[in-house]
Each structure stands twice: as C-alpha cells, then as structure tokens.
Amino acid sequence: MRQVTILGGGLAGLTLGLRLRQKGVPVKLFDAGAYPRHRVCGEYLSGRALRVIDSLGLRPGLRALGAVESSDVIFARGNTLLARKTLPQPALCLSRYQFDQFLVKELTEAGGEIFTGKRISPQPQEGVVLATGRQPSSTKQGWRWFGLKAHAHNVDLGAGLEMHLSPRGYVGLCRIEQNQVNVCGLFRSRTAIPDLSSSWKEWLSGDPHSLLSQRLKDAVWDESSFSSIAALSLTPKKASALSGIRIGDALTMIPPATGNGMSMAIEGADTAAGPLVDWSSHRQDWRLTSKLVAGQLDQTFAKRLRHARWLQHAMLDPLTQSIAWNFARIFPFFPSLLFRLTR
Ligand SMILES: Cc1cc2nc3c(=O)[nH]c(=O)nc-3n(C[C@H](O)[C@H](O)[C@H](O)COP(=O)(O)OP(=O)(O)OC[C@H]3O[C@@H](n4cnc5c(N)ncnc54)[C@H](O)[C@@H]3O)c2cc1C
C-alpha cells in the first residue's frame, strides 16, 4: 500500500492517521511542535465527531483521562442569566493537553510514525494531506480577532458549559478533567491588540459585577496553561476551491462560538480516510481522490458554515446580541435551533 504523509498533528491529522492505520495504510505524520502542549480551545467537543470517537474505540481511554461528559449550557450577559439549555447529546470535555497526547500514543501504538519539531512547507502534492491548522489572516473590516485560554481551579459552575457574553466578545467556562475549568475567550478589537501576556486574566475575568467575574473571583489559575492566538480568519472556505487535500482548520475555520471546530477536524479526517485508503491501495489516482474528498467535505460542512455566521453575530456583536437574545426570550426554541443548524 502507498504511504500517506500528514502535515500537522492536531486533532485532524492525528485522527486521520489513526483511521488510516486501522485500514492498514502506512502513515507518516509531521508536526511543527511537541507534545503535550496547551492550545487555545474551549475543549468542548460536541456534535457528530463523538460518533467517530466511538467508532475508533477512543471513548474509554478519554474517560480514563477524566474527560467530563456534560449536557447543560447556560448563557449569560453581564449579570443577567439569559437562557439555560440541555443538549440532545452530552459533550465531551477534556484538555487538548491530554487529548492530543492521548491520540499521539494511540497512533504510535497503531504503527503510525510521528515526527515532532518538524515544520514542513505545506505544499499540496500527491500522497500529502494538509492538516496544518488555521491560516493566519490580516485584519478583516477593521476587526482584529484574538483568542485566549487558561485553566483554573476553584471555580464553581452552574452548568457543564457557561457562555458569558460581553461587548468585547465572549468567554466560555467548561469543566474538564481533575476538577479544572477551561476558561476560553474570543475577543475582537478595532485597535492594536494589547500586550496579552500581562493582561490575559483581566480579559478572561470579565467586567466587575458580571456573573463571569463572580464565577472567577476565587479562581486559582494554572499560569502554565495560558495560551493565545491572534489573526484568526473566520471567512468560510470551500475544499473544492482549494488545491490538495486539506482537513480541519487548514481547510476552513468555523466560528469558535459554535463549539464545532474540533468536531469538524475529526469528522473531516474520517471523511477523507475512505478515498485515501482507495488511493493507497492503487484503486484510484490522486486527482480523483482529491476531488472525492473535497466534494464530500463541502457537502458535509456547507450548511453548518452558512448558519455559523449568524451564531457568531449573536455572540459577538453587541447590537445583534441584544436582538438575538430578546428574540430567544419570545421564541425559546431559537438557541436550540441555531445549535442544531451548526452541527
Ligand atoms: C478561541 C477558540 C475557542 C475554540 N473552542 C472550541 C470548542 O470549545 N470546541 C470545538 O470543537 N472547537 C473549538 N475551537 C476550534 C478548534 O480548536 C479547532 O477547530 C481545532 O483545534 C482544529 O484542529 P486542527 O487539527 O485542524 O488544527 P490544530 O489543532 O491547530 O493543529 C494543527 C497542527 O499543525 C501543526 N502545523 C502547522 N503548520 C505546520 C507545518 N508547516 N508543518 C508541520 N506541522 C504544522 C501545528 O503545530 C499544529 O499542531 C476553538 C477555537 C478557538 C480559536
């Protein structure tokens, strides 16, 4: 069988490697960084990827690491509780520090070869899958987007996931392993992004008197878990308009407010695996393989990418926030509908 080379060892690349190894395909994976490491992520895995996790037989291992299953969500703005919802299916919450490291172990045991500290130029070519994560973008319509993440102890939550909205963006709180809470925010700024290394706690802790600041008043922060990213591109892209095989954020980023990016990375890997097995077994050429993968990815993700824009507005734009949440008071099914449409 022909070897598949994967560039990028986040959730997309590692899941693809695992699925291909299950089918006997030789796999080499290169990652620019090292494991374990912290990443900016809400660490809230919900949606169709959970089926992929189960079909790969990963759930018992994730549970053993302390992954928390949570199905209730509350939304708050300032000191007002806007809504409380129950998810149709529990989400799985585990730090990326543990999750990625676990997948590395599984892939290595399955016979995949992993090379860390290797940044390879992401050129589309035969036998190579690009899973290199988000592509940085310059300012869009004057807005600069940035994300912050840190773990904290000593935080009491009113639900497995809490989403706190503010005029600057939003912060999600999610219970993860070892009684820690992931505190992750997405913000936008019209001016240059401030020095976050000294001000991240202030950004993540919200305005004084907000419900968010009450939740975090006694937080004991794990300083080593702090991570940040900037220059996010949230404009959806179509696989069929790009060259090569791309999965995860290397293909497109769904607005993080949906909490569906990890699911798309895992689902995309699973979708790409079938045609790649056929290429590896000499049953079809690379051109057809790339075309089949792109068509399936576009079909799978088109609807949720379209609707995610609305959810993003409802979470981040102060005016749309008010309209959307007043609407949600009159029509309580509205948040659940948006949630369903972005999965
Ligand atoms: C603020 C924020 C909050 C989020 N919250 C959630 C959430 O709660 N739930 C959810 O489902 N999703 C969330 N997401 C989205 C989710 O984190 C991403 O969609 C997901 O991590 C994408 O996985 P990936 O494997 O495509 O990319 P990554 O996890 O970014 O992995 C890409 C890998 O490629 C490597 N790499 C890059 N370039 C090269 C190169 N040239 N050569 C070799 N290696 C390379 C990098 O080192 C990296 O390890 C959030 C995102 C943000 C920004």
The ligand as a MOL file (V3000), in Angstrom:
LIG
                    3D

  0  0  0     0  0            999 V3000
M  V30 BEGIN CTAB
M  V30 COUNTS 53 58 0 0 0
M  V30 BEGIN ATOM
M  V30 1 C -10.9470 30.7360 20.9340 0
M  V30 2 C -11.2520 29.4000 20.3500 0
M  V30 3 C -12.0820 28.5080 21.0510 0
M  V30 4 C -12.4040 27.2650 20.4980 0
M  V30 5 N -13.2360 26.4370 21.2030 0
M  V30 6 C -13.6340 25.2700 20.6620 0
M  V30 7 C -14.5140 24.4090 21.3660 0
M  V30 8 O -14.8940 24.6270 22.5140 0
M  V30 9 N -14.9420 23.2780 20.7340 0
M  V30 10 C -14.5260 22.9680 19.4800 0
M  V30 11 O -14.9670 21.9310 18.9500 0
M  V30 12 N -13.6500 23.7360 18.8050 0
M  V30 13 C -13.1810 24.8800 19.3620 0
M  V30 14 N -12.2860 25.6680 18.6930 0
M  V30 15 C -11.7860 25.2390 17.3800 0
M  V30 16 C -10.7610 24.1110 17.4900 0
M  V30 17 O -9.7770 24.4360 18.4510 0
M  V30 18 C -10.0810 23.9050 16.1270 0
M  V30 19 O -11.0630 23.8680 15.1220 0
M  V30 20 C -9.2940 22.6130 16.1100 0
M  V30 21 O -8.2320 22.6920 17.0340 0
M  V30 22 C -8.7190 22.3570 14.7220 0
M  V30 23 O -7.8880 21.2180 14.7540 0
M  V30 24 P -6.7620 21.0450 13.6250 0
M  V30 25 O -6.1820 19.7110 13.8450 0
M  V30 26 O -7.3290 21.3710 12.2990 0
M  V30 27 O -5.7080 22.1850 13.9160 0
M  V30 28 P -4.6930 22.3810 15.1700 0
M  V30 29 O -5.2380 21.7350 16.3910 0
M  V30 30 O -4.4160 23.8270 15.1600 0
M  V30 31 O -3.4200 21.5550 14.7130 0
M  V30 32 C -2.6260 21.9430 13.6300 0
M  V30 33 C -1.2390 21.3740 13.8480 0
M  V30 34 O -0.4430 21.6020 12.6790 0
M  V30 35 C 0.8850 21.8750 13.0740 0
M  V30 36 N 1.4980 22.6120 11.9560 0
M  V30 37 C 1.1820 23.8260 11.4720 0
M  V30 38 N 1.9350 24.1250 10.4100 0
M  V30 39 C 2.7460 23.0570 10.1980 0
M  V30 40 C 3.7490 22.7460 9.2300 0
M  V30 41 N 4.0390 23.6070 8.2500 0
M  V30 42 N 4.3930 21.5530 9.3090 0
M  V30 43 C 4.0890 20.6680 10.3020 0
M  V30 44 N 3.1410 20.9110 11.2470 0
M  V30 45 C 2.4810 22.0820 11.1800 0
M  V30 46 C 0.7410 22.6850 14.3550 0
M  V30 47 O 1.9060 22.5520 15.1530 0
M  V30 48 C -0.4860 22.0310 14.9900 0
M  V30 49 O -0.1140 21.0340 15.9310 0
M  V30 50 C -11.8950 26.9000 19.2320 0
M  V30 51 C -11.0280 27.7700 18.5520 0
M  V30 52 C -10.7060 28.9910 19.1050 0
M  V30 53 C -9.7970 29.9010 18.3530 0
M  V30 END ATOM
M  V30 BEGIN BOND
M  V30 1 1 1 2
M  V30 2 1 2 3
M  V30 3 2 2 52
M  V30 4 2 3 4
M  V30 5 1 4 5
M  V30 6 1 4 50
M  V30 7 2 5 6
M  V30 8 1 6 7
M  V30 9 1 6 13
M  V30 10 2 7 8
M  V30 11 1 7 9
M  V30 12 1 9 10
M  V30 13 2 10 11
M  V30 14 1 10 12
M  V30 15 2 12 13
M  V30 16 1 13 14
M  V30 17 1 14 15
M  V30 18 1 14 50
M  V30 19 1 15 16
M  V30 20 1 16 17
M  V30 21 1 16 18
M  V30 22 1 18 19
M  V30 23 1 18 20
M  V30 24 1 20 21
M  V30 25 1 20 22
M  V30 26 1 22 23
M  V30 27 1 23 24
M  V30 28 2 24 25
M  V30 29 1 24 26
M  V30 30 1 24 27
M  V30 31 1 27 28
M  V30 32 2 28 29
M  V30 33 1 28 30
M  V30 34 1 28 31
M  V30 35 1 31 32
M  V30 36 1 32 33
M  V30 37 1 33 34
M  V30 38 1 33 48
M  V30 39 1 34 35
M  V30 40 1 35 36
M  V30 41 1 35 46
M  V30 42 1 36 37
M  V30 43 1 36 45
M  V30 44 2 37 38
M  V30 45 1 38 39
M  V30 46 1 39 40
M  V30 47 2 39 45
M  V30 48 1 40 41
M  V30 49 2 40 42
M  V30 50 1 42 43
M  V30 51 2 43 44
M  V30 52 1 44 45
M  V30 53 1 46 47
M  V30 54 1 46 48
M  V30 55 1 48 49
M  V30 56 2 50 51
M  V30 57 1 51 52
M  V30 58 1 52 53
M  V30 END BOND
M  V30 END CTAB
M  END
